[in-house]
Each structure stands twice: as structure tokens, then as C-alpha cells.
Amino acid sequence: TMLGEIVGGNGRIGSAIRRFAGDDLYCTRKLDKIGVNSPTNTPIFVCTGVENLEEVVSKTEPSRRRDLVFMQNGLVRSLLVDLEEDQTIAVLYFSVLERNGPAKEGGCSYVHGRWAQEFCNILK
């Protein structure tokens, strides 16, 4: 069964998340509408830069915005306040030096929100 969807799945972090999840995530392409290619009530992992977040949110089906899982190494608080939803935020303590490269653990990652448990299961 499909675990959800990933935005930015071809980048460094996105490629690592895809490897952790296997083939169970739909990899959204740049021009795709977000949230229409994965089952309802599944997470949408956002592995883009902070500068792309407003575009990601605007391209996401409104009914699926609460399924967004943010993994940016920057502050997303102002965006989240505007959304007024229970998004999931992941503060990752691992690095990926190159696309499709290995993930190097750097400490304990923190995840909070609706999809926290699902995300932690993928990282195991």
C-alpha cells in the first residue's frame, strides 16, 4: 500500500526519505498538483528548501494541507501560523552530502504533529 507522497524527492534529503520508505511514496513532479496522487489521509513529505514552501502550500489541495510534513532547516513558523492546521514538523539530525548518498546520523531527530509516528516508522 502507498504510504503517501513526497515533494522534492529527487534532492539530497528527499532521496534519503525515499530510500527509507521503499517504493511506497509517490514522487510529485514539479508541475504536479500536490495531494492528488496519494491516498487521502496519508502524509505528504515536503523535502524542498524554505524558499519553495509557499509555492508547495499553494499547489497542495486544501483538504490535504494538514497532511504536509515539513523537513526544512529553517524557520517555518510564520507559514504554519497562516495555515492554522496541525501539520507535522520534523527537525532532522542527519545529513546527506549528495543526492542518493548515504544518510549520516548526527543525533536524535525530533518529529511533532499528526504524522510523527508514521514518519518515525519510516526512519527506522
Sequence and secondary structure as in RCSB ss.txt:
>XXXX:A:sequence
TMLGEIVGGNGRIGSAIRRFAGDDLYCTRKLDKIGVNSPTNTPIFVCTGVENLEEVVSKTEPSRRRDLVFMQNGL
VRSLLVDLEEDQTIAVLYFSVLERNGPAKEGGCSYVHGRWAQEFCNILK
>XXXX:A:secstr
   EEEESTTSHHHHHHHHHHTT EEEE TTS BTSSS TTS EEE S GGGHHHHHHHB GGGGGGEEE  SS 
 HHHHHHHTS  EEEE  EEESSTT  EEE S  EEESTTHHHHHHHH 
